[in-house]
Amino acid sequence: MPRKQLAVLSCIEHERLEFELTEIRTRGRYLIRLRRLSREEQSEWDVREALALARLVDHELEHGCSG
């Protein structure tokens, strides 16, 4: 695949990963507004957010794109 096409694909993937992270953060905020989370639930949301952030950072490091 030509390098230019690869860069475009990686940017699309970057956008998808950013959206995923934003969605997780937004859902967590809404859930917290609805009710108090247990420690286990809070821990689960923290892990979800950390994993989404790690995927985004890994992608940025691998492809050199930042959106």
N, C-alpha and C positions, 0 to 999 in steps of 0.2 A: 504494500500500500504506500503511495507517495507520502512523504513527510507532511505536506500541507494538509492532506486529508486526515492524517493521524492527529494533527494539532486540533483540527475542528472537532473530531470525535472526542478528544480528551476534554475539550472545553464543554461539550455537551454533557459528558460524564461528570465534570466538575459542577455544573449547574444542578445536575440530579442529586449529587451528594450534598450540596449546599441546601437544596430543598428538603432533603431527608432530615438533615440536622435541624433546620428551622421548624419543620413539622413536629419533630420529637419535642423540641423546646416549647413550642406553642401548646401542644397537647398536654404537656406536663403542667404548664401554667394554668390552663383551663381546669385541669383535674384538681389542682391545689385550691383553686377558687371555689370549686364545688364542695370540697370536704377536706378534712385533715387526713393526710396520708400516714399509714403505718410506717414504721422504720423499714420494713421489708419492701413496701411499695416505693418509698423514697429511694431506697438503695437500688431497686430495679430501674427506676427512671434515671438515676445518676449513671448507671452502667450503660443504659441505652444511649444516653447523650454522649458519654465518653467514647463508646464504640463508633458512633456516627462521626464524631469529631476526628477520631483516629483514622477512619477510612478517608475522610476528606484530606487530612494532612498527608497521609501516605500517597494519595493520588497526586497532590501538589508536588511532593518530593519526586515521585516517579516520572511525572510528565512535565514538570516545570511550569505548570499553568496555575494561575490564581484567579480564574474567573473571566 
